[in-house]
């Protein structure tokens, strides 16, 4: 077949100075073999040089799929624009891409994933770039960092404020890709691509169209080949006329540490009894209280961290299918998975391409979102995207900014303090030893979510912790529910250095949250 080439042959087609867009979500859908070949070719020949890479969601992780770390080499990579980056625990070495960022070796940017998908659509249609309100008053806004992750990024802005129709918008000019690298499961002899073993479609089609419409090169990595005419047309997600080269990697993983699980790709349905409830502990108690905001028939979005446990609370209570979950990688319904498989779902009702999912998110079509926080400040701002001391502990913003921009209701979950010694018992929660520092700060390091903008848009915002439920009110952060066993004056007001007030009518959080078995809760009906 004319389109089938080896990984080195594909890498050799990428020219110096190219803008390369990569479809991936950590290890999910990552065309790792092609990225590896690009890195190897540069080490052998010194080419391609000075490429720019665009990653709507991260390529690779810190657990065995290198992804963008293959190309994080001085001279090879000249600029990187990504919705997220590889992340992991502090006991692992810093990824090479993060080292380049923190050492200011190249201009680096963290752009919300949905905006990056929008940029591909606008580049494809030759429109004048993305005009959006997503990111206003956050680190995305040029009045703050303008998406820049380092000094070199700040010196070369990629976004500006613009007035249009009497309103303020953010304008991202087009960045036209010269090369697209995507991944699928099967290619036929003409390059038609199907995704039957994939856990998501991601944005490969949009990235391919943006590249092809400007005369660029599209490279597809796949697991296997088949004869032309053997693929059902309805199953083809990227048609062959958009694909120039096909690279085979029979060993490509479905996602991190998962070679292949047919339930992730929707080929089989797991018995609901095969999903294990979340282990008992403080984080489960937090997730339980967050879950109590749900009502039967709602559609909710879900983020990483403690929030990812919320579906497992419903599972344990016998209501696993009462809520439709929508995640940014594209799965709708079913059971979102945790740990290394986060971003995938089993028993999904549908798989939506990520760009379409983000259109739904940006417009606030869902009922509420469950997200986690690293720190919260007195204005209600939330940081999930930057930790100066250990930057690779966070992946960046991902879809967080797109999701929160117009969400009607947001429930953030996290620990009140870092490193506190907590005792969990049937009678309540006791703070045996204060933590190293409070997560309730005067000013967050990075504004990933703007409390002021949330108030101006009348968004309902809650912060659920192991000590209390905090509401965002005009006067600031106010604890409206107190966990049994917690001393409000000592463990909340004083522990936050006065940054969290106590509502005069604050009530006790339900003691059922502390139960080791099911708490006997039902989501009830929608109001």
Phi, psi and omega in degrees: 000137185293333184272344182283122179224166175280161176305315178298323179296321177295314180299326182292343181275352182272123186273157173304140176078006183292150169263118188244121177259134186238126177270123182185162168217092189058242178269344180292118179070018185280124176280063192295324183295322179290318178298321177299317181295325178294315178298319180293320180297320180296319179296328182277324190237345185082011179224152358285151179252150168055048177271154170255134176243144179240128182230098179305324169228160188304149171252113179094174182212194179253020189233028174121346176247104190290323178057237184294344176294336175300327186253004179280071182230137179299128182098326177279305183264122182256336182198144178226135180231118187214148173286327177206170185226162177303139181219161180180189185286161184289345181278357175260154179297149177295130177301152182300324181296321179292323178299318178296323182291308186290334177272004177059037181285329181217155171295131182227144185223147173242104183250134179310139186302318181297321178296321179296321175294320177300322180297323178293319180296318182289323175296320180298319184272002180059035171277169188276031178099176186272129172247117188211156171262354177297124178099352177303135178069013172248186178297344178290329183291132177297348173288346171247246183269343182061036179075353184290138180257351180203180184297320180295325175295316180297330181284347181229078187298146177241002180217148176219159172280145180218143175263128180211128179061030180078011181232160179266132181229167167258133180244122175252107177298155181298141167240110189272123178282141175267334183223139172240132175240118182228175180224143175220189179264310187230140171237140172267184187294342178260002177091007174295137189242135173239159190237033190296337178256007183269151178272357179191156174274334185055221185237027184303321181296311180297321180293322178293318180296316180301321180287312184296322182295345178246022174075021183273186186252130179245121181246128179244125171265132181224166181275330187202163179243154175216168181286149175299137181095352182267351179266135175291126185306323180297339182270350180283119181265330175232114182288153187297336181290348177267353188250128180264315186229146177235131178243133180266135170219087182301340183262011182298135182280147176294314172202185185305126178058018177231098177302315181189127175227110185298340178288331178292325180266007175076016180279335172224161176249127178284143170301138183299333179290348181279349177273129182272139175298160177294145179294148181292139179165180183302316183295326176293321177299317178298313181298324178299314181294322177299317182299331183293353174280348184280155172228153182303135177089358179286160168247128184227148175263156188222137177245181184282163177096211182303323182302330181295347179277346186302315178301331181282339170292314178298321178302311183295329181274000178084023183229039186300332184252016182278344181234141175265120180266140177232120182244157192294333178291341171129346180291141176234127180080184180075205183243107175299139183266161183244182178063221182297336183269009179302139186103347176250161173224150168256151178062031180295151174280328184199160172239117182257137174305140183307317179302322178290321177299320180289329173300317177298316181293312184299329179275359176068037183285341183274169184279319178199166179234141176248115184226165180252169178225151171267318177204155181228139179249180188295340177274356184089002177295147180237138173247124169232000195248352183211131171229105187302321184286323180225076189300328185279003172287342175239147181276355189101196188279331185055231179266005186304315184290319177300316185293317186276348187304317183226019179298138180290322182217136180231129176245108177270144179231143178176176178280141178291320178232157175266126174078015177289148175267115188242137174251125180251120179223175181298333182272349180150195181246131178239136176270104182280327181211128180301157179280177179293323179198157178277149174277353179264104191244168176291316183213123181291154180292328183217130178269094176274335177224131182263116177293322180297317179292323178300317179295319181294335179262005179060035174283142176271125186229127176236149174236114184259126179231178179287351183250332186193169168253125183252133175255144174273115182237168180305327180276356178123214182272125183228124176284118183253345175223140183242135178289137174307136180094348181268134174271109186302319183292316184278310191273347180240295184298306182291319182296333178266009182057037177080007183281339177247120176274168179247124178295142180299329181254026180302137181248167180280138175292149184301133179292340178299338179300335187271353185297143178284329176263192177307144183268000176074034183256146175232141181293344179067191183257159179289145179291000000 
